[in-house]
Amino acid sequence: MVLPSARPLAVRVPPELAFLLRPRDRAAGERRLGYDPDATVAHVVQAAGVPRTEVGGVRVDGEPVPLWARTYPGAVLEVDPVPRPQPVPPGGFLLDVGLGTLARRLRLLGLEAAWSRDADDPDLAARAVAEDRVLLTQDRGLLMRRGVPGALVRGSRPDDQLADVLDRFTPPLAPLTRCTACGGRLEPVPKADVADRLPPGTRRTFDDFSRCPTCGRVYWRGAHARRIDELVTAVRRR
């Protein structure tokens, strides 16, 4: 219950989190909210627009406090960003439906990245917890669900999204070891075993092949190999 007569709270964020505030608050990097005696620090910060997954710590009037602490009228909450890099949980990544291209690029780099075009928000939240994955999304509402282990992906272009994820988590890479369609680990396969599935030009030109044991897709270093090599090189430089 917000108390209209109480002095409002101020939530201040650093420049890298200012985009999460309302447009009119971004220049100042501060959002003012009514005081609610029942609200925790986490509730107040999320009410300002910052999911708790993006919060590295909070200071109230200069003193570090846990997210479950209560506030008081007129308090100033200063939000710190999540420190980078963070460890990737054992289950790897889980991406929401809007990040299919990013999922394919993560798989191309050999990372465990689950994705489905049919998953809804409750499914994603439950799967992230059950499989010990970090949920990558651009949906702040999804990250504000209680207990969801997630990360807000920055950037509108896949290149920028990939750069943001690799900067936040810095996972070890193993390029060209996973199926970009389903994420399964590729295994070498004799040419004779897949010859009937290859275009005639590919049969004549290439000898080394891999196959996904999960979905059966066959891979070889075709015309797209140069573009893939350029992506891997750019990622490693970064």
PyMOL commands that set and color helices and strands:
alter all, ss='L'
color gray80, all
select helices_A, chain A and resi 15-20+23-25+41-47+52-54+97-108+121-130+140-143+158-169+191-197+200-205+225-237
alter helices_A, ss='H'
color red, helices_A
select strands_A, chain A and resi 9-12+30-33+55-60+63-65+76-81+93-95+113-115+134-137+150-152+187-189+209-211+218-219
alter strands_A, ss='S'
color yellow, strands_A
deselect
rebuild
show_as cartoon
